[in-house]
Amino acid sequence: MPTKKDKALETALTQEETAASSGNGKEESAKIKVNEPLLHLIVFKLGAEYYGIKIEQVKEVTVTPSITRMPRTPDFIKGVANIRGDIIAIMNLEERFGIRPDTSVAASDLTYTLVIEAKEYSIGVVVREVPQSLNLAVSKMDKTPSFLQDIAVQENYIEGIAKVDNRLIIVLDMFKILSSDEIKQLSN
Amino acid sequence: MKSREEEYKEIFIAEALEYFDALNRHISDLEKRPQDEQILAEIFRLLHNLKANAKAIGYLNISDVSHKLETAFSLIRNKELSFSDEVVTVLFEGIDLLGELIHNIDNASYGDPDPVLLRNLDIIVDNLSDSTIELAKVQRYNTSKNLSLSELVYIQIKKLDHLLNLVGELVIDRDRIVSISRELENDELKNVSSHLNRITEDLQYSIMDARLVGIGSLFNKFPRIVRDIATAEGKDVDLTMAGHDIQIDRNILQIITDSLLHLVRNAITHGIEKPENRLKKGKPRNGSLSLIARNDRENVQIQLTDDGKGIDLTQVRKAIVERQLLPASTVEHLSDTEALSYLFEPGFSLAKEVTEFSGRGVGLDVVKNAVDSIGGRIRIESQKGKGTTFILQLPTSIAVKGALLFEVDEIFYAIPLIHTEQVVALEVEELHEVGGVMVADIFGETITVVYLHELLNVKEQEMNLGDKTKLKGMVQNIIIVSYNNRKLGIIVDKLYRQQDIVVKPLSKPLDAVELYGGVTLLGSGKVCLVLDVPAITRYFISRKQVLAGEHNF
């Protein structure tokens, strides 16, 4: 729905401003050469690393609503939540990817949820810190880093690696985030 | 509310007027292209339907005129009557007469159709391609036609589905507003919310009503089907039907159509014996098959009974053991209805013995899945030599379900009432640990009981379904659910109330999780999980088997 999409963009933009004040987002966009196509990412932390999702795949960013556990679903499914009348599954990507949570940061009660619109479903992804919005030139993303070959086939949810100011951002392809095997696992 | 007859009449008139409009259009086309077979066929079809519908509802004038016109057009189609100017005039007049008859159905003072025109019609039909001199001039009918639009609109079921979904959302929000207004103690808000409550309910029931169709719309197809199958099988079958007027949601009817067809086919091919065998057994020569629909509380019950050879229970029991579904010792004590329920197991009926002796064909599990998918129930009753009855219990509407609300480990759950038998409270002493599960004597029946918290929330490796000490408190609330003739008691932490809920199906990827039939939003805004009783029962049985297996090794 176009209206919701706009809202998502709005949220992202306000966050871009917050990001800029902390010295991140806007500097990047300033450096970008004219004419070069842009990649607009929503960036968040999982464990100690930065991850990014293309903004087209993010429908909305919201404070995590109350989640109802769903017994007998995989651990990375935190449960279901009511987001504007839609009941969607909420997923913990740290558990999904087996990422050690960053223990250096005190766990806060307030978390954020990115509502991802994948091809066939919407799903919520919980993150600990406010996600940031980031523009970068497409050329800054390495689509075929050599290490990807070392990763098992079913882990091909990584679309590429972006390098920005010594920061490494792992760009995820959310369309591939739930493999068919895992959907099957859900049904068992 | 109008009576059913009144409603049928309105539908007939609206349809007839549509036919009339279409006839006018086609005959005008035909006048320009007299050779067009397709137009002729279409006119023929329209007249034929009109004739049949009019006859069924008792408007003999209309069916009579339609019949005459139909005959004329069949002659034209067979090239036995030329589409000459005189003939065209009579046919146009005949169609106009139809229109007039339809418009005047309610007009008692209308009288009989013009005899001259009727005679003209007879003449062109009887005299074939002879000279048409005898045709008498009729007074022109529609010199000043009134243009009017139909009283009935056709609507795609998809649009009704969408409306129903929207109303479902509205009901959820309404519950939330009603609940907030109760907390806020504001009189004005209370008034508005109680009005909103009534309006939403009205809207919801109006939309549900708009989706209802008479079961007759499906039943009416069976006389022909039964005849065809019986003829092919060399059997004589008398079909009796009742309850055509029973109303049911159109989509539910659609979903069970194939199942019902399957059951009817089974009953004729495998159930009912050949005439000579029936006579030998002292049964009447013709087999009888009855298809009865009736309202049963909020549900609709469809009962299909044949007086064929019935199902041999000893063969069923044998097959259960052979297929290793249950050990022989258990099967002995299985009640007849429980044993019959195994016929719904996937692939079960493929067992050669069963098909040979009891003759129930393939695919009962498919029927069961269809019924399960709409939250209905199915059961079999059968007596060897006397016949078999299938009883389908179906919800009237898909979206709104009566449900029982409860809590386990701080999560809200609901179970649709169609699957609940009763609710009891028992002391822990009344529960007994037997063979790795808990059982209780409930009104003289020994029923397996499971603590839902243990079944759902404890790690599968650590699950212990027979451990009473895991229960909290002295008195246990138990909901007895029933699936496929098997009863299971479910112990819940807190039992709330009975409530009509709007079930929202789970969206992808969660729709793959079988244990839940969907979710509903409570007035408090909390998400409540709707348990799928068939899936819970299956899950319990599979866990029980795994645990029993671990015990043995």
Boltz contact constraints between the chains, C-beta under 6 A:
constraints:
  - contact:
      token1: [A, 68]
      token2: [B, 527]
      max_distance: 6.0
  - contact:
      token1: [A, 69]
      token2: [B, 411]
      max_distance: 6.0
  - contact:
      token1: [A, 71]
      token2: [B, 456]
      max_distance: 6.0
  - contact:
      token1: [A, 71]
      token2: [B, 457]
      max_distance: 6.0
  - contact:
      token1: [A, 72]
      token2: [B, 515]
      max_distance: 6.0
  - contact:
      token1: [A, 73]
      token2: [B, 513]
      max_distance: 6.0
  - contact:
      token1: [A, 80]
      token2: [B, 527]
      max_distance: 6.0
  - contact:
      token1: [A, 82]
      token2: [B, 527]
      max_distance: 6.0
  - contact:
      token1: [A, 85]
      token2: [B, 169]
      max_distance: 6.0
  - contact:
      token1: [A, 87]
      token2: [B, 504]
      max_distance: 6.0
  - contact:
      token1: [A, 87]
      token2: [B, 519]
      max_distance: 6.0
  - contact:
      token1: [A, 89]
      token2: [B, 510]
      max_distance: 6.0
  - contact:
      token1: [A, 120]
      token2: [B, 508]
      max_distance: 6.0
  - contact:
      token1: [A, 121]
      token2: [B, 507]
      max_distance: 6.0
  - contact:
      token1: [A, 121]
      token2: [B, 508]
      max_distance: 6.0
  - contact:
      token1: [A, 121]
      token2: [B, 509]
      max_distance: 6.0
  - contact:
      token1: [A, 178]
      token2: [B, 509]
      max_distance: 6.0
  - contact:
      token1: [A, 183]
      token2: [B, 509]
      max_distance: 6.0
  - contact:
      token1: [A, 183]
      token2: [B, 512]
      max_distance: 6.0
  - contact:
      token1: [A, 186]
      token2: [B, 512]
      max_distance: 6.0
  - contact:
      token1: [A, 186]
      token2: [B, 513]
      max_distance: 6.0
  - contact:
      token1: [A, 187]
      token2: [B, 512]
      max_distance: 6.0
  - contact:
      token1: [A, 187]
      token2: [B, 514]
      max_distance: 6.0
